[in-house]
Amino acid sequence: MCNADVRTAAKNAGVFLYQVAAAMGISEPTMTRKLRFELPDEEKQNIFETISKIASNRINNKEV
């Protein structure tokens, strides 16, 4: 499966992909299509940072 590391990171952080998409300013279907093929490391890093931000905001009871 492509981008398994991204999917696993989101799942382990308790973050849904639709939340990542919204925080990145893209639609959920666009996010899903992006994950169909392996992403460049730069783009993955941006997604990992977004996941981390969402997870930490949730811990602090804040919405992104």
Summary of the structure (lengths in Angstrom):
residues: 64
radius of gyration: 11.1
end to end distance: 28.3
largest distance: 33.4
contacts: 162
relative contact order: 0.21
helix: 69%
strand: 0%
